């Protein structure tokens, strides 16, 4: 399916060319959540401004109190702008988020298969918090690349290995969690 083309006009209005209607940032956020791919172009210049619009959506979500990005994570991201290793950060984040998404999908599928959609684990939110903490720790893997920090030099292979270790630890914790949950008596 081709991407939906959205045009942004000087008055800040967003126009969805597929539905021939004006849309809001919230509408675009819903499209992202539904897996619908879109691109945003400046109506006057024709420049692709998708990245800026996606960033606006994140800012709006954060402003609504839906705090997904920890302050320490935001500080780390800002610290990488202009850094010599800045070009590695996007690929690394894509890799980590891809692994996180695959992991969450697997957890969802496992729960649905074993419980028929019933959510028996009230601590699933806690597991999500642990996953976010692991992602923050994974971001610290970049700190060896920071010139102002006294850390041993890390090669791309060791950074990849460290990222895989973080993912493995996350999966190990989930297996332990489900083993413990399976041993608990069922409440009737």
Residue frames as qw, qx, qy, qz and C-alpha x, y, z in Angstrom:
[[0.000, 0.892, 0.453, 0.000, 0.00, 0.00, 0.00],
 [0.415, 0.498, -0.046, 0.760, 1.53, 3.36, -0.97],
 [0.270, -0.292, -0.494, 0.773, 2.10, 5.93, 1.77],
 [0.036, 0.879, 0.476, -0.016, -0.55, 8.52, 2.47],
 [0.394, 0.290, 0.019, 0.872, 0.62, 11.94, 1.32],
 [0.240, -0.835, -0.424, 0.257, -0.06, 14.75, 3.73],
 [0.378, 0.532, 0.053, 0.756, 0.62, 18.36, 2.84],
 [0.366, -0.619, -0.402, 0.567, 1.37, 20.99, 5.44],
 [0.239, 0.793, 0.283, 0.484, 0.31, 24.50, 4.56],
 [0.258, 0.409, -0.277, 0.830, 1.69, 27.82, 5.80],
 [0.501, -0.515, 0.059, -0.694, -1.27, 28.17, 8.18],
 [0.186, -0.350, 0.860, -0.321, -0.01, 24.95, 9.86],
 [0.823, 0.116, 0.255, -0.494, -2.95, 22.95, 8.59],
 [0.245, -0.261, 0.905, 0.228, -2.34, 19.38, 7.49],
 [0.705, 0.339, -0.077, -0.619, -4.18, 18.08, 4.43],
 [0.567, -0.092, 0.816, 0.066, -4.56, 14.33, 3.83],
 [0.321, 0.372, -0.498, -0.714, -4.57, 13.91, 0.04],
 [0.099, -0.068, -0.983, -0.139, -5.95, 10.37, 0.29],
 [0.012, -0.564, -0.786, 0.252, -9.12, 11.34, 2.17],
 [0.117, 0.532, 0.289, 0.787, -9.21, 14.91, 0.79],
 [0.470, -0.814, -0.297, -0.168, -9.63, 16.30, 4.29],
 [0.043, 0.724, -0.464, 0.509, -7.74, 18.29, 6.87],
 [0.831, -0.268, -0.467, 0.137, -6.23, 16.25, 9.69],
 [0.368, -0.871, 0.249, -0.211, -4.68, 16.96, 13.06],
 [0.144, 0.555, -0.796, 0.193, -1.51, 15.68, 14.66],
 [0.579, -0.123, 0.682, -0.430, -3.73, 13.38, 16.73],
 [0.859, 0.400, 0.067, -0.313, -5.17, 11.92, 13.50],
 [0.537, 0.625, -0.565, 0.048, -1.63, 11.26, 12.28],
 [0.227, -0.430, 0.794, -0.365, -0.74, 9.65, 15.63],
 [0.795, 0.105, 0.448, -0.395, -3.72, 7.30, 15.20],
 [0.774, 0.560, -0.250, -0.157, -2.47, 6.44, 11.70],
 [0.199, 0.589, -0.755, 0.209, 0.95, 5.54, 13.15],
 [0.479, -0.218, 0.729, -0.437, -0.64, 3.37, 15.86],
 [0.836, 0.314, 0.296, -0.339, -2.71, 1.62, 13.17],
 [0.661, -0.150, 0.594, 0.434, 0.41, 0.93, 11.12],
 [0.517, 0.786, 0.318, 0.117, -0.57, 3.30, 8.31],
 [0.579, -0.178, 0.175, 0.776, 2.51, 4.82, 6.71],
 [0.247, 0.928, 0.278, 0.033, 2.43, 8.47, 5.68],
 [0.538, 0.030, 0.047, 0.841, 4.78, 11.18, 4.46],
 [0.014, -0.896, -0.325, 0.302, 4.37, 14.88, 5.05],
 [0.519, 0.284, 0.243, 0.769, 5.46, 17.49, 2.52],
 [0.038, -0.517, -0.164, 0.839, 5.62, 21.25, 2.86],
 [0.507, 0.679, 0.528, -0.059, 2.89, 22.41, 0.46],
 [0.208, 0.941, -0.111, -0.242, 4.92, 25.39, -0.78],
 [0.034, -0.723, 0.658, 0.207, 8.47, 24.03, -1.09],
 [0.884, 0.208, -0.354, -0.223, 7.68, 20.34, -1.54],
 [0.136, 0.501, -0.781, 0.347, 10.28, 19.43, 1.12],
 [0.709, -0.273, -0.649, -0.040, 9.77, 16.21, 3.06],
 [0.157, -0.532, 0.419, -0.719, 9.03, 17.34, 6.64],
 [0.800, -0.274, -0.493, -0.206, 7.84, 13.99, 7.98],
 [0.594, -0.029, -0.571, 0.565, 10.55, 13.81, 10.66],
 [0.013, -0.184, 0.263, -0.947, 9.58, 17.23, 12.06],
 [0.629, -0.280, -0.216, -0.692, 5.88, 16.33, 12.14],
 [0.800, -0.190, -0.566, 0.062, 6.57, 13.02, 13.88],
 [0.388, 0.047, -0.497, 0.775, 8.65, 14.91, 16.43],
 [0.312, -0.266, 0.046, -0.911, 5.73, 17.31, 16.94],
 [0.770, -0.286, -0.438, -0.366, 3.47, 14.33, 17.63],
 [0.677, -0.116, -0.580, 0.438, 5.89, 13.08, 20.29],
 [0.109, 0.148, -0.314, 0.931, 6.05, 16.56, 21.88],
 [0.530, -0.294, -0.158, -0.780, 2.24, 16.75, 21.96],
 [0.805, -0.244, -0.536, -0.076, 1.93, 13.27, 23.50],
 [0.521, -0.033, -0.521, 0.675, 4.50, 14.18, 26.17],
 [0.105, -0.225, 0.135, -0.959, 2.68, 17.48, 26.85],
 [0.677, -0.324, -0.331, -0.572, -0.55, 15.54, 27.45],
 [0.553, -0.522, 0.528, -0.379, 1.15, 13.75, 30.33],
 [0.989, 0.129, 0.020, -0.066, 1.73, 10.52, 28.41],
 [0.102, -0.824, 0.555, 0.052, 5.35, 10.47, 29.50],
 [0.984, 0.174, -0.013, 0.029, 6.98, 7.70, 27.54],
 [0.655, 0.499, -0.280, 0.494, 10.48, 9.13, 27.26],
 [0.643, -0.622, -0.245, 0.375, 12.38, 9.39, 30.54],
 [0.007, -0.990, 0.115, 0.086, 14.17, 12.68, 31.18],
 [0.519, -0.558, 0.559, 0.326, 17.53, 10.94, 31.38],
 [0.651, 0.296, 0.614, 0.334, 16.93, 9.38, 27.96],
 [0.312, 0.915, 0.230, 0.112, 16.04, 12.78, 26.46],
 [0.254, -0.890, 0.321, 0.199, 19.22, 14.28, 27.94],
 [0.636, -0.234, 0.637, 0.367, 21.28, 11.47, 26.44],
 [0.567, 0.596, 0.500, 0.271, 19.72, 11.98, 23.02],
 [0.104, 0.994, 0.013, 0.006, 20.39, 15.73, 23.14],
 [0.473, -0.706, 0.451, 0.272, 23.97, 15.00, 24.18],
 [0.696, 0.060, 0.606, 0.381, 24.55, 13.00, 20.99],
 [0.439, 0.869, 0.219, 0.069, 23.68, 15.91, 18.67],
 [0.193, 0.921, -0.327, 0.084, 26.90, 17.16, 17.13],
 [0.655, -0.498, 0.565, 0.059, 28.86, 14.24, 18.60],
 [0.133, 0.501, -0.752, -0.407, 31.26, 12.36, 16.34],
 [0.091, 0.061, 0.993, 0.038, 29.16, 9.22, 16.78],
 [0.454, 0.299, 0.244, -0.804, 25.85, 10.96, 16.03],
 [0.552, 0.282, -0.536, -0.573, 25.38, 8.96, 12.82],
 [0.276, 0.046, -0.957, 0.070, 25.33, 5.65, 14.75],
 [0.256, 0.095, 0.621, -0.735, 22.54, 6.66, 17.12],
 [0.655, 0.205, -0.069, -0.724, 19.59, 6.46, 14.66],
 [0.656, 0.197, -0.697, -0.212, 20.53, 2.96, 13.46],
 [0.191, 0.083, -0.861, 0.464, 21.12, 1.80, 17.00],
 [0.392, 0.112, 0.441, -0.799, 17.79, 3.19, 18.22],
 [0.709, 0.209, -0.330, -0.587, 15.99, 1.59, 15.26],
 [0.524, 0.171, -0.833, 0.048, 17.61, -1.72, 16.12],
 [0.008, -0.007, -0.775, 0.632, 16.75, -1.50, 19.83],
 [0.516, 0.176, 0.228, -0.807, 13.17, -0.38, 19.17],
 [0.672, 0.211, -0.560, -0.437, 12.75, -3.11, 16.54],
 [0.379, 0.069, -0.888, 0.251, 13.89, -5.72, 19.06],
 [0.197, 0.084, 0.585, -0.782, 11.61, -4.19, 21.70],
 [0.626, 0.191, -0.106, -0.749, 8.61, -4.30, 19.31],
 [0.628, 0.153, -0.734, -0.205, 9.29, -7.90, 18.32],
 [0.190, 0.028, -0.848, 0.494, 9.60, -8.84, 21.97],
 [0.373, 0.140, 0.399, -0.826, 6.32, -7.11, 22.91],
 [0.679, 0.192, -0.375, -0.602, 4.56, -8.74, 19.95],
 [0.503, 0.113, -0.855, 0.054, 5.83, -12.14, 21.08],
 [0.047, 0.054, 0.734, -0.676, 4.62, -11.52, 24.64],
 [0.540, 0.181, 0.082, -0.818, 1.20, -10.46, 23.31],
 [0.674, 0.185, -0.595, -0.396, 0.95, -13.54, 21.08],
 [0.335, 0.076, -0.891, 0.298, 1.99, -15.86, 23.91],
 [0.228, 0.114, 0.581, -0.773, -0.54, -14.37, 26.30],
 [0.630, 0.216, -0.122, -0.736, -3.31, -14.54, 23.68],
 [0.614, 0.180, -0.739, -0.211, -2.48, -18.13, 22.80],
 [0.298, -0.005, -0.869, 0.396, -2.29, -19.32, 26.38],
 [0.064, 0.322, 0.630, -0.703, -5.11, -17.27, 27.86],
 [0.189, 0.596, 0.723, 0.294, -7.38, -16.54, 24.93],
 [0.081, 0.657, 0.176, 0.728, -6.93, -12.79, 25.27],
 [0.587, -0.778, -0.216, -0.062, -7.52, -12.73, 29.04],
 [0.311, 0.674, -0.423, 0.519, -4.78, -10.67, 30.71],
 [0.803, -0.472, -0.361, 0.042, -3.89, -12.67, 33.84],
 [0.676, -0.080, -0.235, 0.694, -0.70, -10.83, 34.73],
 [0.127, -0.961, -0.242, 0.033, -1.32, -7.60, 36.61],
 [0.481, -0.681, 0.251, 0.492, 2.43, -6.98, 36.68],
 [0.675, 0.463, 0.373, 0.436, 2.73, -6.68, 32.89],
 [0.080, 0.977, 0.012, 0.199, 3.08, -2.93, 33.41],
 [0.556, -0.728, 0.367, 0.163, 6.05, -3.62, 35.68],
 [0.775, 0.055, 0.471, 0.417, 7.62, -5.71, 32.92],
 [0.425, 0.800, 0.232, 0.354, 7.17, -2.79, 30.53],
 [0.233, -0.954, 0.185, -0.042, 8.94, -0.51, 33.01],
 [0.724, -0.414, 0.465, 0.297, 11.78, -3.02, 33.23],
 [0.694, 0.428, 0.405, 0.414, 12.02, -3.08, 29.43],
 [0.170, 0.951, 0.043, 0.256, 12.24, 0.73, 29.36],
 [0.494, -0.795, 0.336, 0.101, 14.95, 0.64, 32.03],
 [0.784, -0.075, 0.484, 0.382, 16.86, -1.87, 29.93],
 [0.519, 0.719, 0.269, 0.376, 16.52, 0.40, 26.91],
 [0.138, -0.974, 0.149, -0.099, 17.95, 3.27, 28.95],
 [0.672, -0.523, 0.466, 0.240, 20.84, 1.06, 30.00],
 [0.753, 0.323, 0.429, 0.381, 21.34, 0.12, 26.37],
 [0.265, 0.934, 0.064, 0.232, 21.62, 3.81, 25.50],
 [0.417, -0.838, 0.337, 0.102, 24.51, 4.06, 27.95],
 [0.858, 0.045, 0.361, 0.363, 26.39, 1.70, 25.66],
 [0.479, 0.769, 0.118, 0.408, 27.06, 4.78, 23.58],
 [0.354, -0.928, 0.111, 0.043, 28.81, 6.51, 26.45],
 [0.749, -0.294, 0.337, 0.488, 32.14, 4.86, 25.57],
 [0.533, 0.509, 0.364, 0.570, 32.02, 6.80, 22.31],
 [0.110, -0.979, -0.146, -0.090, 31.74, 10.11, 24.13],
 [0.591, 0.494, -0.304, 0.560, 35.12, 11.90, 23.99],
 [0.151, -0.649, 0.335, -0.666, 34.68, 13.63, 27.36],
 [0.854, -0.405, 0.128, -0.302, 34.13, 10.41, 29.32],
 [0.046, -0.573, 0.816, -0.055, 36.85, 8.20, 30.74],
 [0.886, 0.043, 0.360, -0.287, 35.77, 4.81, 29.44],
 [0.484, -0.227, 0.739, 0.410, 37.52, 2.04, 27.54],
 [0.331, 0.342, -0.460, -0.749, 37.15, 2.14, 23.78],
 [0.656, 0.211, 0.675, -0.263, 34.32, 0.02, 22.40],
 [0.049, -0.125, 0.741, 0.658, 34.23, -1.47, 18.92],
 [0.586, 0.028, -0.223, -0.778, 31.01, -1.68, 16.88],
 [0.626, -0.037, -0.770, -0.118, 31.05, -5.47, 17.43],
 [0.262, -0.133, -0.757, 0.584, 31.23, -5.10, 21.19],
 [0.321, 0.084, 0.177, -0.926, 28.44, -2.49, 21.12],
 [0.663, 0.009, -0.496, -0.560, 26.31, -4.93, 19.12],
 [0.522, -0.054, -0.825, 0.210, 27.19, -7.70, 21.56],
 [0.011, -0.088, -0.572, 0.815, 26.23, -5.50, 24.48],
 [0.516, 0.049, -0.095, -0.850, 22.89, -4.67, 22.82],
 [0.688, -0.020, -0.670, -0.278, 22.24, -8.38, 22.30],
 [0.339, -0.049, -0.791, 0.507, 23.12, -9.03, 25.94],
 [0.264, 0.057, 0.320, -0.908, 20.56, -6.42, 27.01],
 [0.672, 0.046, -0.345, -0.654, 17.93, -8.06, 24.81],
 [0.600, 0.013, -0.798, 0.056, 18.87, -11.52, 26.13],
 [0.098, -0.034, -0.683, 0.723, 18.58, -10.31, 29.73],
 [0.478, 0.049, 0.064, -0.875, 15.14, -8.89, 28.99],
 [0.731, 0.038, -0.545, -0.409, 14.00, -12.18, 27.51],
 [0.435, 0.033, -0.823, 0.363, 15.48, -14.11, 30.45],
 [0.155, 0.025, 0.507, -0.847, 13.52, -11.92, 32.89],
 [0.639, 0.055, -0.160, -0.751, 10.32, -12.52, 30.96],
 [0.669, 0.039, -0.734, -0.108, 10.84, -16.28, 30.96],
 [0.239, -0.013, -0.762, 0.602, 11.43, -16.20, 34.72],
 [0.363, 0.028, 0.230, -0.903, 8.32, -14.07, 35.19],
 [0.727, 0.049, -0.359, -0.582, 6.14, -16.48, 33.21],
 [0.542, 0.044, -0.822, 0.172, 7.60, -19.50, 34.98],
 [0.018, -0.042, -0.644, 0.764, 6.73, -17.92, 38.33],
 [0.516, 0.075, 0.015, -0.853, 3.25, -16.97, 37.09],
 [0.688, 0.057, -0.630, -0.357, 2.61, -20.52, 35.86],
 [0.402, -0.007, -0.833, 0.379, 3.46, -21.93, 39.30],
 [0.247, -0.050, 0.398, -0.882, 0.97, -19.66, 41.08],
 [0.197, 0.367, 0.901, -0.122, -2.37, -21.31, 41.90],
 [0.080, -0.357, -0.512, -0.777, -5.26, -20.23, 39.72],
 [0.205, 0.151, 0.512, -0.820, -7.90, -18.12, 41.50],
 [0.108, -0.322, -0.843, -0.416, -11.40, -19.32, 40.88]]
